[in-house]
Amino acid sequence: MQITGLNRAIIAICLLGILISTYALYVEMAAEMKPGYKALCDISEHASCSKVLTSKYGKGLGIMPKDSPFKLPNCVYGVMFYSIMIFLTTFNVTSVVKVQIALSITSLATCVYLAYLLIFVLRDFCVVCVSTYLLNIIIAILLNKKHNGLLTKNR
């Protein structure tokens, strides 16, 4: 795949990530405002995104102090991540792609942490959460291909 095609794919995946993260924010806000709210992604008792998103781990990754200005819903961090990635994708420069790869590795580490919490602490399944984990894996793969393509092109 050419660099232009990779850029389009990265942007498309990031736009999907923004949509999913925005839906997660909607679910979280609706569940907090209306007790008993049942979201489309609430499949069963042990597959409930609203339960996961409103847990103590749904804001500030569950590690921010209560009064911290960084105790935002995790999906807000997702929207910021995907937006930054879209902006950086417009640059076909190896150094910028390295920054994207570093951000992507950080997002993957966060996904591993959140997946651990999902499976072993909350003992639940969140379709929305797992979807973003998969998108972040795809972004990492595409960025690796873009980096390799730019290195080959610059030889």
Disulfide bonds with the S-S distance in Angstrom:
Cys41-Cys49 1.53
Cys126-Cys129 2.43
